[in-house]
Amino acid sequence: MSQDAAKRAGPAVPISLSHRTIQRGLPHPGPAAAELFRRLARDLTCICDLDGRLRWLSESWHEALGHRPHDLVGRSLRDLVHPEDVTLINTALLAAAAAEPVPSLETRLRTALGEYRWLMWDWAADPSGALYAVAHDITDRKQAQVKLAASEARYRLLTEHSTDAITVSNRDGRFDYVSPAGESVFGWTPTEMLGRDVYGFIHPADVGRVRTALLGLLNDPRTVTIAARFRRNDGAYRWLETTGRQIRDRQSGELIAVIGNTRDVAERMTAQDALLVQAQTDALTGTANRAALRERSREALARLARNPGAVALLLLDLDRFKNVNDALGHHVGDEVLIAVADRLEAACRPTDSVARLGGDEFVVLAEGLTSPEDVQILAERFVALVREPFEVSGAGPGDRQALPLTVSIGVAVTTTADRDVEDLLKEADLALYRAKDRGRNRHELYDEELQARTRHRLGTHRLLRRAIADEDLYLRYQPIMRISDGRVIGVEGLLRVRDERGIELTAGDFLAVAEDTGLIRSVDAWVLRQALADQATFRQLDPSVFVSINLSYRSASDGSFANWIATALSAAGLPGSSLRVELTERALRDASGPSVAGVQRLRNAGVQVGLDDFGTGSSSLSALQRIPLDFLKIDREIVQGALPGTRQAQIVGAIVRMAQALDLEVVAEGVESEQQYAAVRALGCESGQGWYFGQPMPAAEYRHLLTAAGPAADGSGQVEPPVGIEPTTYSLRVNRSTD
């Protein structure tokens, strides 16, 4: 053992071998061997001759390798060593024989089971000619080294041949390694990137996202993927996508590095940008669509939190645009919509956005407003812009014609950022409805009045939903009289519901809400079922009477309405002649081909179909041309003013004459006085309805009415109410003095 080795080993500590060992004639170990045995007593120890023959082995050989020590005594160490490592053992023995220092060796030794394990040998030669050896098992370390070498080989293979750039960076984002592919991906040579900060290459708009991702990666073992624009050597930016993961020391847990795998995704990002634009753009006009409007509105409200002011949503709806499509064709309608979008965008400020919600509805998002006057000016500007005629395609090729249009606008404004975009749109929609109601071609602002109306609508909606669910709806029946003889010929079912205070609400109080919220079809279905159930009992008293119900425009616009009415009649066991269906002017105006066919199917089944509130709608006459009907009900406002010599009387007379020419029955609605009754009778109305003839009553009272129906014994035409019914709640009058 050299002097340096002896110094490293420390002072010699004598040890003694067992009595059995001495009996075998083993020499007493020298100082160096004794120290070696002391330090490594727990490992595999043995003594052999200079030719490698084993003379003594510790019991640890049995524990570690399965060999019993006494079985190996006398055998050569070469017999246990892997054939590829015998040369190393020979070298050690030769060095010991020449009294030279014996180096540490790593060899494989065969176990009792025939497997091999790696051992690290330390040697000490004794002057007496014995060689003392201590070995410890390093198999786990050698296997780890083999795996690491294989992993490094694979890593080199991947980094040198992968088209993706492989990078290693420290926790501060500086590059410690860039693979050869980095030059084509990053646009810089690996040498140019080493030691530089990654943030120096990132587009300023993306630095924040990249920094957040890297900080998250340092604290999260999960893989992170992020796309950002990377500056190349020529100054141009290109979209790259990096997938990164952290590498930590297995024992200490300390972060060693961040491994990144980067690829070029410029084409994919370009395609994604195109899809994003497409997803947020109205295909016809090129403006933003509803999705983009929501996002821009949220961003505007977020800016409002930082910069006080106001944000406004202006909802624009072209007046009577349906007439353009019907009269000139949808291609002209599309021309108009494109032209409207162009005008709006040209009139907007740089901070404003134009979006098309669909159909002929547009929205302008305006921000940076400082006063209510700013909104008024903007809305008036848009109204004036649309009022200017549009030049569109004419009848022949190359022909052009001027098309006048107007627009109605509803405006919602907020000065607080904690508003919901959909709520603002609803407010603008309510303001738009008011603009339509007040004559169109104008703008209206959502204010306290509309706010109160909104609260009322919400309350009515809740009330109606509860009433439908709990079947708290009920019908009142108002008689319809034949004016010529005062006989009851039918009855109209009028829908009622009570509010939380017990106050009875008429249809006018809640039907608009039912139509707007989509509850109206459930209401229509309930009314039909209940009216037919009551009618089954009415016909037992008088088979000639009919029951009349109103059908909303939403139900009438469904081409299947005739089928479910026919099904309900069949279920009630009633003929079609027992039912009348009253349609609104709006229902007839919007009636499609299937709806018109449905009306005809009802008439073929014996159901009479008529038009309610005739004389108030702008398209009532056009409806008569397209849709086959059986009767007209003159609106109550006209009837109540139709006294002799009045303009209303002339209108009623004209309606009667037209109806007679078309073979239509005329029902005067809203007759409430003796004078009105006399007037409509003189004008030729065949039937009448109103409080003068009878108040709306429960089904039970109407059954009593049918029981008592007929001229009074004194010939006065007064029918007394049945026993048990108060005269104040029931009246049925017929004036026969004009016969």
VOGU-3710 file (C-alpha; in Angstrom, 3 decimals, decimal comma):
1> msqdaakrag> 0,000/0,000/0,000  1,478/3,378/-0,937  2,244/6,055/1,631  -0,552/8,253/0,227  -3,019/5,387/0,566  -1,855/4,770/4,101  -2,378/8,423/4,989  -5,889/8,330/3,552  -6,624/5,149/5,494  -5,714/6,748/8,846
11> pavpislshr> -3,914/5,154/11,803  -3,760/1,373/12,004  -6,106/-0,343/14,407  -5,105/-3,962/15,249  -7,799/-6,580/14,888  -7,718/-10,276/15,713  -9,095/-13,147/13,724  -11,052/-15,994/15,233  -9,404/-19,061/16,727  -10,633/-21,139/13,814
21> tiqrglphpg> -8,976/-18,751/11,360  -5,627/-18,960/13,136  -5,879/-22,746/13,155  -6,068/-22,645/9,379  -2,610/-21,070/9,371  -3,618/-17,608/8,187  -1,058/-14,919/8,867  -1,928/-12,096/11,192  -2,992/-9,130/9,025  -0,686/-6,173/8,747
31> paaaelfrrl> -1,686/-2,582/9,640  -3,015/-1,692/6,185  -5,118/-4,841/5,915  -6,402/-4,372/9,439  -7,566/-0,837/8,667  -9,214/-2,012/5,455  -11,090/-4,722/7,344  -12,149/-2,224/9,984  -13,663/0,220/7,463  -15,465/-2,338/5,351
41> ardltcicdl> -16,251/-5,086/7,814  -19,876/-5,174/6,776  -19,063/-5,811/3,098  -17,825/-8,992/1,439  -14,336/-9,783/2,806  -11,951/-12,551/1,869  -8,293/-13,593/1,963  -6,632/-15,324/-0,963  -3,175/-16,366/-2,134  -1,349/-14,371/-4,752
51> dgrlrwlses> -2,526/-16,903/-7,335  -6,158/-16,143/-6,435  -7,015/-19,224/-4,365  -9,494/-18,382/-1,618  -8,318/-19,163/1,921  -11,020/-17,433/4,038  -14,401/-15,678/3,443  -16,725/-13,742/5,734  -20,263/-14,847/6,486  -21,605/-11,871/4,451
61> whealghrph> -20,860/-13,881/1,277  -23,689/-16,145/2,174  -26,040/-13,266/2,934  -25,231/-11,290/-0,218  -24,444/-13,920/-2,835  -25,825/-17,153/-1,445  -22,429/-18,880/-1,224  -21,487/-20,683/1,997  -17,936/-19,554/2,884  -16,560/-23,051/3,658
71> dlvgrslrdl> -17,770/-24,265/0,227  -15,578/-21,707/-1,509  -12,361/-22,165/0,494  -9,707/-23,665/-1,759  -11,390/-22,504/-4,993  -9,936/-19,846/-7,267  -11,508/-16,432/-7,277  -11,311/-16,620/-11,088  -13,973/-19,351/-11,065  -16,571/-16,955/-9,631
81> vhpedvtlin> -15,783/-13,915/-11,754  -17,584/-13,213/-15,057  -15,411/-14,473/-17,946  -15,167/-10,927/-19,366  -13,742/-9,684/-16,028  -11,101/-12,418/-15,404  -8,425/-10,218/-16,985  -9,069/-7,539/-14,346  -8,574/-10,109/-11,542  -5,347/-11,350/-13,131
91> tallaaaaae> -4,070/-7,779/-13,321  -4,753/-7,266/-9,625  -2,989/-10,517/-8,662  0,047/-9,698/-10,753  0,302/-6,251/-9,165  0,164/-7,793/-5,681  2,833/-10,347/-6,555  5,102/-7,536/-7,779  4,493/-5,628/-4,533  2,820/-2,836/-6,486
101> pvpsletrlr> -0,330/-0,944/-5,387  -3,454/-2,866/-6,335  -6,132/-0,596/-7,902  -9,826/-0,799/-7,069  -11,730/-2,964/-9,502  -15,332/-3,347/-10,660  -16,180/-6,908/-11,674  -19,175/-9,166/-11,942  -19,343/-12,128/-9,553  -21,604/-15,158/-9,950
111> talgeyrwlm> -24,126/-15,818/-7,188  -25,148/-19,234/-5,918  -28,200/-18,985/-8,233  -26,020/-18,427/-11,291  -26,762/-14,709/-11,659  -24,103/-12,019/-11,702  -23,846/-8,983/-9,467  -21,464/-6,057/-9,749  -18,844/-5,723/-6,971  -16,359/-2,973/-6,207
121> wdwaadpsga> -13,071/-4,490/-4,912  -10,488/-2,878/-2,621  -7,219/-4,786/-2,067  -4,413/-4,884/0,510  -1,337/-7,106/0,122  0,418/-8,551/3,168  4,193/-9,090/3,205  3,532/-12,698/4,118  2,081/-13,303/0,650  -1,614/-13,024/1,414
131> lyavahditd> -4,012/-10,735/-0,418  -6,811/-9,213/1,614  -9,893/-8,102/-0,347  -13,109/-6,304/0,559  -15,948/-5,941/-1,950  -19,319/-4,148/-1,795  -22,329/-4,584/-4,069  -22,731/-1,818/-6,686  -25,235/-3,589/-8,895  -27,954/-0,950/-8,415
141> rkqaqvklaa> -25,573/1,834/-9,302  -24,294/0,057/-12,412  -27,842/-0,618/-13,622  -28,713/3,038/-13,084  -25,654/4,053/-15,064  -26,666/1,734/-17,883  -30,164/3,235/-17,931  -28,770/6,744/-17,813  -26,405/6,000/-20,664  -29,267/4,587/-22,714
151> searyrllte> -31,437/7,579/-21,853  -28,680/9,983/-22,798  -28,167/8,129/-26,040  -31,865/8,354/-26,827  -31,883/12,028/-25,811  -28,971/12,768/-28,108  -30,710/10,851/-30,863  -33,934/12,828/-30,365  -32,323/16,226/-30,068  -29,969/15,708/-32,982
161> hstdaitvsn> -32,541/14,253/-35,366  -35,887/15,733/-34,188  -37,510/18,465/-36,286  -38,699/20,042/-33,017  -36,295/22,232/-31,086  -35,284/20,816/-27,700  -34,204/23,368/-25,116  -32,957/23,280/-21,550  -33,340/26,472/-19,524  -32,852/27,460/-15,913
171> rdgrfdyvsp> -35,505/28,795/-13,562  -34,836/32,351/-14,792  -35,673/31,432/-18,374  -32,114/31,503/-19,749  -31,144/28,904/-22,340  -28,508/26,371/-21,222  -28,949/24,084/-24,224  -30,566/24,350/-27,679  -30,685/21,360/-30,019  -29,471/21,607/-33,634
181> agesvfgwtp> -33,082/21,873/-34,849  -33,342/25,173/-33,011  -31,808/27,052/-35,912  -34,667/26,217/-38,284  -37,383/26,569/-35,614  -36,165/29,700/-33,819  -34,306/31,355/-36,667  -31,140/31,594/-34,502  -28,178/29,239/-34,161  -27,981/27,386/-30,847
191> temlgrdvyg> -24,775/29,273/-30,019  -26,549/32,622/-30,490  -29,281/31,599/-28,050  -27,198/30,073/-25,239  -27,209/32,156/-22,070  -29,874/34,545/-23,374  -33,191/35,299/-21,710  -36,235/33,700/-23,427  -38,316/36,831/-22,785  -36,013/38,820/-25,056
201> fihpadvgrv> -37,280/36,804/-28,008  -41,038/36,931/-27,218  -43,472/39,395/-28,784  -44,279/42,136/-26,223  -47,990/41,277/-26,368  -47,230/37,649/-25,417  -44,583/38,201/-22,724  -47,156/38,290/-19,928  -48,693/34,955/-20,925  -45,272/33,292/-21,313
211> rtallgllnd> -44,064/34,623/-17,970  -47,209/33,363/-16,244  -46,816/29,940/-17,887  -43,142/29,631/-16,870  -43,827/30,683/-13,280  -46,635/28,160/-13,139  -44,347/25,477/-14,545  -41,758/26,103/-11,837  -44,372/25,281/-9,178  -46,388/22,616/-10,962
221> prtvtiaarf> -45,029/19,222/-12,084  -47,602/18,984/-14,862  -46,708/19,645/-18,483  -47,535/23,120/-19,777  -48,138/24,020/-23,439  -48,249/27,605/-24,668  -48,153/29,319/-28,068  -46,450/32,681/-28,530  -44,856/34,796/-31,238  -41,051/34,404/-31,337
231> rrndgayrwl> -38,712/36,986/-32,862  -36,379/35,540/-35,476  -32,907/36,759/-36,477  -34,397/38,861/-39,303  -36,751/40,672/-36,899  -39,922/38,918/-38,062  -42,183/37,167/-35,576  -43,436/33,633/-36,023  -45,907/31,575/-33,984  -44,178/28,793/-32,035
241> ettgrqirdr> -45,669/26,319/-29,565  -43,635/25,039/-26,618  -44,438/22,119/-24,341  -42,418/22,390/-21,140  -41,886/20,304/-18,049  -39,707/20,658/-14,971  -36,781/18,420/-14,028  -36,048/18,004/-10,308  -33,397/16,185/-8,329  -34,886/12,907/-7,087
251> qsgeliavig> -33,289/13,102/-3,675  -33,358/16,793/-2,818  -36,379/17,746/-4,909  -34,530/20,837/-6,107  -35,441/22,207/-9,544  -32,630/21,377/-11,938  -33,939/22,681/-15,262  -36,922/23,190/-17,527  -37,057/21,040/-20,653  -38,904/22,525/-23,614
261> ntrdvaermt> -40,073/20,974/-26,871  -40,795/23,706/-29,436  -42,344/23,475/-32,882  -43,475/25,883/-35,593  -47,278/26,353/-35,553  -47,548/29,425/-37,767  -49,817/27,744/-40,332  -52,061/26,298/-37,651  -52,370/29,644/-35,859  -53,167/31,383/-39,138
271> aqdallvqaq> -55,932/28,850/-39,766  -57,190/29,270/-36,207  -57,243/33,046/-36,621  -59,260/32,635/-39,804  -61,719/30,315/-38,039  -61,956/32,722/-35,120  -62,738/35,600/-37,440  -65,309/33,454/-39,210  -66,876/32,394/-35,901  -67,170/36,022/-34,796
281> tdaltgtanr> -68,273/37,572/-38,096  -71,693/37,820/-39,689  -71,443/35,980/-42,982  -73,663/38,400/-44,922  -72,581/41,853/-43,770  -69,062/41,229/-42,480  -69,878/42,895/-39,157  -69,470/41,233/-35,788  -72,033/38,583/-34,873  -73,791/37,914/-31,563
291> aalrersrea> -70,867/35,959/-30,075  -68,388/38,718/-30,892  -70,796/41,348/-29,539  -70,977/39,556/-26,188  -67,188/39,401/-25,940  -66,667/43,031/-26,964  -69,374/44,163/-24,563  -67,704/42,348/-21,677  -64,398/43,990/-22,583  -66,083/47,416/-22,750
301> larlarnpga> -67,618/46,892/-19,301  -64,216/45,857/-17,944  -62,709/49,074/-19,310  -65,582/50,989/-17,760  -64,405/49,795/-14,340  -61,048/51,496/-14,964  -62,269/54,570/-16,851  -65,547/56,082/-15,557  -68,082/57,027/-18,196  -70,926/55,209/-19,909
311> valllldldr> -71,440/52,240/-22,226  -74,524/52,019/-24,444  -76,130/49,260/-26,507  -78,287/50,528/-29,368  -80,598/47,846/-30,772  -81,783/48,690/-34,313  -84,657/46,983/-36,118  -85,631/47,943/-39,679  -89,309/48,894/-39,881  -91,489/46,554/-41,977
321> fknvndalgh> -88,441/44,886/-43,505  -90,505/41,768/-44,176  -92,329/43,714/-46,873  -89,024/44,230/-48,690  -88,332/40,496/-48,840  -91,918/39,673/-49,805  -92,242/42,325/-52,508  -88,724/42,534/-53,959  -87,137/39,212/-53,025  -84,547/38,133/-50,515
331> hvgdevliav> -81,660/39,093/-52,786  -82,767/42,725/-52,557  -83,260/42,307/-48,825  -79,656/41,131/-48,542  -78,504/44,185/-50,513  -80,304/46,411/-48,031  -78,802/44,677/-45,006  -75,284/45,027/-46,405  -75,897/48,698/-47,188  -77,266/49,329/-43,684
341> adrleaacrp> -74,200/47,701/-42,123  -71,911/49,858/-44,282  -73,719/53,048/-43,286  -73,634/52,197/-39,596  -69,930/51,385/-39,613  -69,158/54,567/-41,510  -71,091/56,626/-38,964  -69,573/54,984/-35,881  -66,690/56,362/-33,892  -63,420/54,376/-33,741
351> tdsvarlggd> -64,373/53,079/-30,275  -67,784/51,773/-31,413  -68,642/48,324/-32,768  -71,422/47,209/-35,123  -72,918/43,734/-34,913  -75,772/41,960/-36,674  -77,850/39,694/-34,456  -79,753/38,114/-37,326  -82,590/39,053/-39,654  -82,855/42,837/-39,779
361> efvvlaeglt> -81,585/43,449/-36,230  -78,314/45,300/-35,641  -76,569/46,427/-32,463  -74,130/49,276/-32,005  -71,890/49,043/-28,942  -70,812/52,544/-27,950  -68,309/53,254/-25,176  -66,455/56,278/-23,916  -69,692/58,248/-23,609  -69,621/61,189/-21,200
371> spedvqilae> -73,260/62,322/-21,132  -76,806/61,192/-22,064  -76,701/63,701/-24,914  -73,941/61,639/-26,553  -76,303/58,664/-26,778  -79,175/60,784/-28,098  -76,977/62,280/-30,820  -75,691/58,856/-31,846  -79,174/57,316/-32,025  -80,608/60,264/-33,995
381> rfvalvrepf> -77,693/59,993/-36,419  -78,505/56,338/-37,105  -82,225/57,054/-37,570  -81,389/59,763/-40,102  -78,898/57,538/-41,926  -81,405/54,758/-42,519  -84,087/57,238/-43,551  -82,025/58,131/-46,631  -83,290/55,933/-49,541  -81,241/52,877/-50,504
391> evsgagpgdr> -80,371/52,178/-54,112  -81,173/48,539/-54,854  -81,706/46,232/-57,831  -84,690/46,997/-60,021  -87,043/44,852/-62,063  -84,712/44,313/-65,022  -81,013/43,513/-65,433  -78,940/46,556/-64,554  -81,959/48,509/-63,299  -81,656/50,368/-60,016
401> qalpltvsig> -84,373/51,818/-57,817  -84,547/53,944/-54,680  -85,980/52,147/-51,662  -87,143/54,198/-48,658  -86,743/52,632/-45,215  -86,935/53,628/-41,572  -85,500/52,151/-38,409  -86,586/51,898/-34,775  -83,924/51,935/-32,072  -83,949/50,875/-28,427
411> vavtttadrd> -81,124/52,138/-26,237  -79,784/50,782/-22,946  -77,086/52,701/-21,060  -74,987/51,789/-18,035  -72,390/53,666/-16,012  -71,500/50,687/-13,820  -69,258/47,823/-14,841  -71,069/45,071/-12,937  -73,806/44,660/-15,543  -74,641/41,574/-17,556
421> vedllkeadl> -74,534/41,920/-21,335  -77,731/39,913/-21,818  -79,567/42,137/-19,332  -78,526/45,225/-21,289  -79,752/43,619/-24,502  -83,101/42,873/-22,867  -83,387/46,500/-21,740  -82,577/47,706/-25,251  -85,176/45,285/-26,602  -87,872/46,715/-24,312
431> alyrakdrgr> -86,939/50,218/-25,402  -87,165/49,063/-29,028  -90,683/47,746/-28,455  -91,687/51,145/-27,117  -90,191/52,823/-30,190  -92,292/50,511/-32,380  -95,422/51,180/-30,324  -94,934/54,935/-30,584  -94,909/54,951/-34,365  -91,513/53,609/-35,481
441> nrhelydeel> -88,824/55,677/-37,226  -87,518/56,848/-33,857  -85,385/55,858/-30,868  -86,355/55,263/-27,242  -84,221/55,045/-24,130  -84,699/52,417/-21,431  -85,777/54,425/-18,372  -87,582/54,125/-15,040  -90,940/53,627/-16,732  -89,640/50,690/-18,718
451> qartrhrlgt> -87,864/49,439/-15,619  -91,180/49,364/-13,772  -92,764/47,628/-16,747  -89,963/45,078/-16,688  -90,584/44,323/-13,034  -94,272/43,954/-13,826  -93,503/41,605/-16,698  -91,262/39,475/-14,489  -93,966/39,281/-11,841  -96,583/38,412/-14,457
461> hrllrraiad> -94,324/35,763/-15,927  -93,856/34,100/-12,529  -97,605/34,316/-11,852  -98,450/32,747/-15,206  -95,947/29,931/-14,838  -97,359/29,111/-11,421  -100,925/29,257/-12,713  -100,116/26,884/-15,583  -98,268/24,462/-13,306  -101,014/24,493/-10,644
471> edlylryqpi> -103,885/24,767/-13,191  -105,108/27,947/-11,519  -106,295/29,306/-14,864  -110,045/29,517/-15,398  -112,523/30,614/-18,055  -115,376/33,108/-17,982  -117,995/32,797/-20,717  -119,649/35,774/-22,411  -122,767/35,142/-24,499  -122,897/35,944/-28,207
481> mrisdgrvig> -126,429/36,941/-29,236  -128,232/36,849/-32,561  -129,354/40,441/-32,838  -132,457/39,714/-34,916  -134,239/37,666/-32,220  -132,093/37,964/-29,088  -131,309/34,275/-28,931  -128,046/32,955/-27,455  -126,159/31,325/-30,334  -122,791/30,836/-28,691
491> vegllrvrde> -120,374/31,896/-26,054  -116,763/33,091/-26,009  -114,363/31,602/-23,470  -112,375/34,413/-21,848  -109,235/33,461/-19,932  -108,734/34,703/-16,377  -106,173/34,251/-13,602  -105,918/35,669/-10,080  -102,779/37,327/-8,735  -101,306/36,956/-5,254
501> rgieltagdf> -103,768/39,550/-3,914  -106,754/37,658/-5,309  -107,423/40,257/-8,007  -108,789/38,814/-11,238  -106,594/39,510/-14,265  -107,981/39,520/-17,788  -106,140/38,252/-20,842  -104,980/41,755/-21,716  -102,967/41,799/-18,472  -100,821/38,785/-19,245
511> lavaedtgli> -101,146/37,483/-22,811  -98,377/39,739/-24,156  -96,023/38,324/-21,545  -97,174/34,802/-22,368  -96,453/35,372/-26,058  -93,028/36,933/-25,456  -91,921/34,197/-23,047  -93,203/31,242/-25,059  -95,836/30,235/-22,483  -98,677/31,077/-24,833
521> rsvdawvlrq> -98,815/27,640/-26,465  -99,305/25,977/-23,082  -102,029/28,537/-22,362  -103,721/27,913/-25,722  -103,674/24,155/-25,150  -105,241/24,533/-21,696  -107,955/26,908/-22,966  -108,869/24,502/-25,765  -109,138/21,504/-23,421  -111,179/23,377/-20,803
531> aladqatfrq> -113,495/25,076/-23,296  -114,298/21,782/-25,007  -114,889/20,068/-21,652  -117,402/22,791/-20,715  -118,922/22,766/-24,195  -119,730/19,075/-23,795  -122,049/20,030/-20,922  -123,435/23,106/-22,684  -124,559/21,053/-25,704  -126,559/18,757/-23,498
541> ldpsvfvsin> -128,816/21,791/-22,841  -128,684/23,311/-26,333  -126,941/21,378/-29,152  -127,024/24,427/-31,431  -124,710/26,679/-29,375  -121,006/26,952/-30,080  -118,014/27,912/-27,920  -115,508/30,373/-29,325  -111,835/30,574/-28,289  -108,929/32,816/-29,260
551> lsyrsasdgs> -105,828/31,292/-30,825  -102,565/33,251/-30,460  -100,449/34,123/-33,435  -97,648/31,877/-32,143  -99,900/28,820/-32,108  -101,431/29,775/-35,447  -97,959/30,097/-37,006  -97,410/26,402/-36,243  -98,759/24,499/-39,207  -99,831/21,609/-36,946
561> fanwiatals> -102,405/23,637/-34,971  -105,291/22,205/-37,027  -104,241/18,667/-36,104  -104,171/19,225/-32,345  -107,511/21,061/-32,443  -109,052/18,164/-34,354  -107,529/15,728/-31,846  -108,984/17,705/-28,923  -112,455/17,736/-30,536  -112,305/13,992/-31,029
571> aaglpgsslr> -111,197/13,414/-27,435  -114,140/15,529/-26,183  -116,583/13,712/-28,494  -117,660/16,972/-30,159  -118,338/17,855/-33,812  -116,381/20,641/-35,481  -119,519/22,823/-35,642  -119,468/23,156/-31,852  -116,261/25,238/-31,977  -115,271/28,643/-33,317
581> velteralrd> -111,644/29,772/-33,516  -110,774/33,477/-33,491  -107,447/34,547/-34,974  -105,696/37,860/-34,494  -104,778/40,179/-37,310  -101,110/39,496/-36,576  -101,670/35,753/-36,904  -103,212/36,229/-40,334  -100,570/38,723/-41,376  -97,734/36,313/-40,553
591> asgpsvagvq> -99,575/33,195/-41,736  -97,432/30,918/-43,877  -98,574/28,351/-46,413  -98,957/25,579/-43,784  -100,944/27,943/-41,549  -103,350/28,835/-44,353  -103,754/25,154/-45,156  -104,466/24,524/-41,466  -107,283/27,086/-41,499  -108,839/25,355/-44,492
601> rlrnagvqvg> -108,614/21,946/-42,792  -110,468/23,312/-39,767  -113,236/24,757/-41,972  -113,508/21,461/-43,828  -114,046/19,798/-40,431  -116,910/22,180/-39,650  -114,951/24,536/-37,356  -115,742/28,170/-38,094  -112,669/30,453/-38,250  -112,855/34,208/-37,954
611> lddfgtgsss> -110,813/37,356/-37,572  -110,901/39,119/-34,201  -110,662/42,919/-33,725  -111,293/43,597/-37,411  -110,694/47,163/-38,522  -107,625/47,930/-36,429  -104,872/46,121/-38,318  -103,119/47,539/-41,336  -103,222/44,271/-43,240  -106,736/43,060/-42,375
621> lsalqripld> -107,968/43,445/-45,949  -104,961/41,666/-47,400  -105,621/38,780/-44,996  -109,130/38,404/-46,396  -107,667/37,898/-49,853  -105,375/35,041/-48,806  -107,187/33,196/-46,046  -110,689/31,651/-46,147  -112,779/32,847/-43,152  -116,331/32,500/-41,801
631> flkidreivq> -116,867/35,616/-39,693  -115,476/38,998/-38,691  -115,587/40,548/-35,227  -115,580/44,343/-35,450  -113,253/45,863/-32,878  -114,990/47,248/-29,771  -113,506/50,751/-30,167  -115,196/51,128/-33,550  -118,483/49,633/-32,325  -118,701/51,850/-29,253
641> galpgtrqaq> -118,360/54,962/-31,379  -120,739/53,841/-34,145  -123,666/56,081/-33,219  -125,839/57,482/-36,018  -124,073/60,143/-38,065  -120,555/59,298/-36,891  -117,598/58,244/-38,976  -117,419/55,008/-36,988  -120,982/54,219/-38,065  -119,936/54,635/-41,682
651> ivgaivrmaq> -117,011/52,274/-41,107  -119,266/49,635/-39,532  -121,693/49,961/-42,434  -118,885/49,529/-44,948  -117,590/46,446/-43,122  -121,077/44,913/-43,092  -121,544/45,469/-46,810  -118,124/44,015/-47,591  -118,796/41,010/-45,358  -122,126/40,368/-47,032
661> aldlevvaeg> -120,408/40,389/-50,398  -117,872/37,854/-49,092  -120,558/35,774/-47,329  -119,053/36,460/-43,906  -120,966/36,820/-40,650  -120,390/40,102/-38,776  -120,170/40,129/-34,962  -120,265/43,497/-33,203  -117,984/43,322/-30,171  -118,183/45,563/-27,112
671> veseqqyaav> -121,874/46,503/-27,219  -122,480/48,101/-23,810  -125,483/50,392/-24,161  -129,001/50,570/-25,596  -127,849/53,163/-28,161  -124,934/51,018/-29,355  -127,205/47,993/-29,654  -129,711/49,960/-31,734  -126,916/51,323/-33,943  -125,306/47,993/-34,807
681> ralgcesgqg> -128,725/46,428/-35,406  -129,645/49,234/-37,781  -126,301/48,860/-39,587  -126,992/45,175/-40,276  -124,693/43,368/-37,824  -125,942/39,807/-37,405  -124,503/39,037/-33,971  -123,445/41,016/-30,945  -121,359/40,563/-27,848  -120,798/42,823/-24,869
691> wyfgqpmpaa> -121,894/43,749/-21,385  -125,242/44,959/-22,688  -126,089/41,346/-23,536  -124,301/39,656/-20,665  -121,275/39,840/-18,464  -118,554/37,147/-18,560  -119,736/34,385/-16,234  -118,624/31,004/-14,865  -119,604/27,873/-16,789  -122,245/27,016/-14,160
701> eyrhlltaag> -124,042/30,342/-14,680  -123,958/29,904/-18,427  -125,597/26,509/-18,056  -128,374/28,199/-16,036  -128,672/30,753/-18,813  -129,202/28,009/-21,375  -131,801/26,441/-19,136  -133,715/29,739/-18,845  -133,119/30,905/-22,410  -136,095/32,049/-24,502
711> paadgsgqve> -138,300/35,138/-24,779  -139,896/36,341/-21,573  -143,616/35,664/-21,082  -144,447/39,379/-21,220  -142,694/39,750/-24,592  -140,281/42,387/-23,275  -137,248/40,437/-24,313  -135,901/40,508/-20,768  -134,714/37,121/-19,556  -134,684/36,935/-15,781
721> ppvgieptty> -131,661/35,281/-14,153  -132,141/31,749/-12,841  -132,975/31,169/-9,206  -129,933/31,554/-6,965  -128,054/33,948/-9,250  -127,902/37,598/-8,194  -129,214/40,051/-10,792  -126,130/42,238/-10,238  -123,860/39,542/-11,609  -125,972/38,509/-14,521
731> slrvnrstd> -127,842/40,311/-17,244  -129,180/39,371/-20,640  -131,021/42,066/-22,516  -132,584/42,216/-25,976  -134,267/45,350/-27,250  -137,122/44,437/-29,587  -138,749/47,835/-29,749  -137,129/48,475/-33,116  -138,793/45,470/-34,780
//
